[in-house]
Amino acid sequence: MVARRAEEEGLNTIVAGSAYDILECVKPPRAVFTDFPMGHPFGRNDEQQHISIIKDAFRVLEQAHDPGTLVVLPYYWGEPWEWIPGKVVEDSGFENILSDEGKEIDE
């Protein structure tokens, strides 16, 4: 995985993903999870949401020192969606574990 190789060279990395089981299995050095449809880890076509998720990911990058840290971010798609044909997701049930929720990161 590219993130592991970058970490070996001294570059800290963060991975954003929308497949919790894959992130758990692959175990990137640090990761944030959003419960969105596959291929949309930053949400819909919404610039403000994209910026918020990126800021949260950078906050995790700054604060997470333990290898394999996986943080569930508190974002919602906004309407039910199917991640497996016939299985509609209405509420993920994941709880936010980002310690400084709402705290702005210096730009």
C-alpha positions as a LaTeX table, in Angstrom:
\begin{tabular}{lrrr}
\hline
Residue & $x$ (\AA) & $y$ (\AA) & $z$ (\AA) \\
\hline
Met1 & 0.00 & 0.00 & 0.00 \\
Val2 & 1.27 & 3.46 & $-0.91$ \\
Ala3 & 0.55 & 4.90 & 2.56 \\
Arg4 & 2.77 & 2.31 & 4.25 \\
Arg5 & 5.64 & 3.00 & 1.87 \\
Ala6 & 5.30 & 6.76 & 2.40 \\
Glu7 & 5.32 & 6.19 & 6.18 \\
Glu8 & 8.52 & 4.13 & 5.86 \\
Glu9 & 10.09 & 7.20 & 4.24 \\
Gly10 & 8.97 & 9.42 & 7.13 \\
Leu11 & 5.88 & 10.98 & 5.52 \\
Asn12 & 2.77 & 10.79 & 7.72 \\
Thr13 & $-0.36$ & 9.72 & 5.84 \\
Ile14 & $-4.12$ & 9.61 & 6.28 \\
Val15 & $-6.53$ & 7.52 & 4.21 \\
Ala16 & $-10.19$ & 8.49 & 3.73 \\
Gly17 & $-12.58$ & 5.66 & 2.96 \\
Ser18 & $-16.22$ & 4.68 & 2.89 \\
Ala19 & $-15.82$ & 0.91 & 3.39 \\
Tyr20 & $-15.27$ & 0.29 & 7.10 \\
Asp21 & $-14.61$ & $-3.44$ & 6.74 \\
Ile22 & $-11.96$ & $-2.83$ & 4.08 \\
Leu23 & $-10.23$ & $-0.16$ & 6.18 \\
Glu24 & $-10.22$ & $-2.58$ & 9.13 \\
Cys25 & $-8.76$ & $-5.35$ & 6.97 \\
Val26 & $-6.13$ & $-3.27$ & 5.15 \\
Lys27 & $-5.10$ & $-1.36$ & 8.29 \\
Pro28 & $-3.62$ & 1.79 & 6.78 \\
Pro29 & $-1.38$ & 3.75 & 9.20 \\
Arg30 & $-4.21$ & 6.23 & 9.90 \\
Ala31 & $-7.68$ & 6.39 & 8.40 \\
Val32 & $-10.98$ & 8.22 & 8.60 \\
Phe33 & $-14.26$ & 6.53 & 7.70 \\
Thr34 & $-17.39$ & 8.20 & 6.34 \\
Asp35 & $-20.50$ & 6.07 & 5.99 \\
Phe36 & $-21.17$ & 7.04 & 2.40 \\
Pro37 & $-21.62$ & 4.96 & $-0.75$ \\
Met38 & $-18.43$ & 3.40 & $-2.13$ \\
Gly39 & $-16.31$ & 5.85 & $-4.08$ \\
His40 & $-17.65$ & 8.89 & $-2.21$ \\
Pro41 & $-15.51$ & 9.21 & 0.95 \\
Phe42 & $-15.91$ & 13.01 & 0.87 \\
Gly43 & $-19.67$ & 12.95 & 0.32 \\
Arg44 & $-21.88$ & 14.44 & $-2.33$ \\
Asn45 & $-20.91$ & 17.27 & $-4.67$ \\
Asp46 & $-20.80$ & 19.73 & $-1.75$ \\
Glu47 & $-17.64$ & 21.81 & $-1.46$ \\
Gln48 & $-18.27$ & 22.80 & 2.19 \\
Gln49 & $-18.71$ & 19.18 & 3.23 \\
His50 & $-15.57$ & 18.18 & 1.33 \\
Ile51 & $-13.60$ & 20.89 & 3.14 \\
Ser52 & $-15.00$ & 19.84 & 6.53 \\
Ile53 & $-14.08$ & 16.19 & 5.98 \\
Ile54 & $-10.58$ & 17.13 & 4.78 \\
Lys55 & $-10.08$ & 19.35 & 7.85 \\
Asp56 & $-11.23$ & 16.51 & 10.12 \\
Ala57 & $-8.88$ & 14.11 & 8.34 \\
Phe58 & $-5.96$ & 16.52 & 8.87 \\
Arg59 & $-6.94$ & 16.84 & 12.55 \\
Val60 & $-6.75$ & 13.06 & 12.87 \\
Leu61 & $-3.41$ & 13.09 & 11.06 \\
Glu62 & $-2.10$ & 15.61 & 13.61 \\
Gln63 & $-3.45$ & 13.83 & 16.69 \\
Ala64 & $-3.31$ & 10.11 & 15.90 \\
His65 & 0.05 & 8.68 & 16.84 \\
Asp66 & $-0.88$ & 5.01 & 17.18 \\
Pro67 & $-0.52$ & 2.83 & 14.08 \\
Gly68 & $-3.80$ & 1.58 & 12.68 \\
Thr69 & $-5.92$ & 4.44 & 14.05 \\
Leu70 & $-9.36$ & 4.36 & 12.41 \\
Val71 & $-11.69$ & 7.26 & 13.20 \\
Val72 & $-15.38$ & 7.30 & 12.31 \\
Leu73 & $-16.39$ & 10.80 & 11.18 \\
Pro74 & $-19.90$ & 12.09 & 12.02 \\
Tyr75 & $-21.19$ & 12.80 & 8.52 \\
Tyr76 & $-24.41$ & 11.52 & 6.99 \\
Trp77 & $-25.33$ & 11.02 & 3.37 \\
Gly78 & $-28.72$ & 12.60 & 3.98 \\
Glu79 & $-31.01$ & 9.97 & 2.53 \\
Pro80 & $-31.14$ & 6.17 & 2.41 \\
Trp81 & $-28.80$ & 4.53 & $-0.09$ \\
Glu82 & $-28.06$ & 0.96 & $-1.14$ \\
Trp83 & $-24.57$ & $-0.40$ & $-0.52$ \\
Ile84 & $-25.62$ & $-3.95$ & $-1.26$ \\
Pro85 & $-28.44$ & $-4.40$ & $-3.77$ \\
Gly86 & $-31.63$ & $-4.72$ & $-1.75$ \\
Lys87 & $-30.06$ & $-3.49$ & 1.53 \\
Val88 & $-30.85$ & 0.15 & 2.22 \\
Val89 & $-28.78$ & 2.05 & 4.79 \\
Glu90 & $-30.80$ & 4.66 & 6.69 \\
Asp91 & $-28.61$ & 5.23 & 9.74 \\
Ser92 & $-25.13$ & 3.84 & 10.16 \\
Gly93 & $-25.23$ & 3.59 & 13.93 \\
Phe94 & $-21.58$ & 4.66 & 14.02 \\
Glu95 & $-20.81$ & 7.22 & 16.68 \\
Asn96 & $-18.35$ & 10.05 & 16.31 \\
Ile97 & $-15.05$ & 9.32 & 18.02 \\
Leu98 & $-13.23$ & 12.42 & 16.83 \\
Ser99 & $-12.10$ & 14.02 & 20.08 \\
Asp100 & $-12.21$ & 17.69 & 19.08 \\
Glu101 & $-15.42$ & 17.74 & 17.04 \\
Gly102 & $-16.11$ & 21.15 & 15.64 \\
Lys103 & $-12.66$ & 22.52 & 16.49 \\
Glu104 & $-11.20$ & 24.40 & 13.53 \\
Ile105 & $-7.78$ & 23.56 & 12.19 \\
Asp106 & $-5.49$ & 26.49 & 11.48 \\
Glu107 & $-5.25$ & 26.91 & 7.74 \\
\hline
\end{tabular}
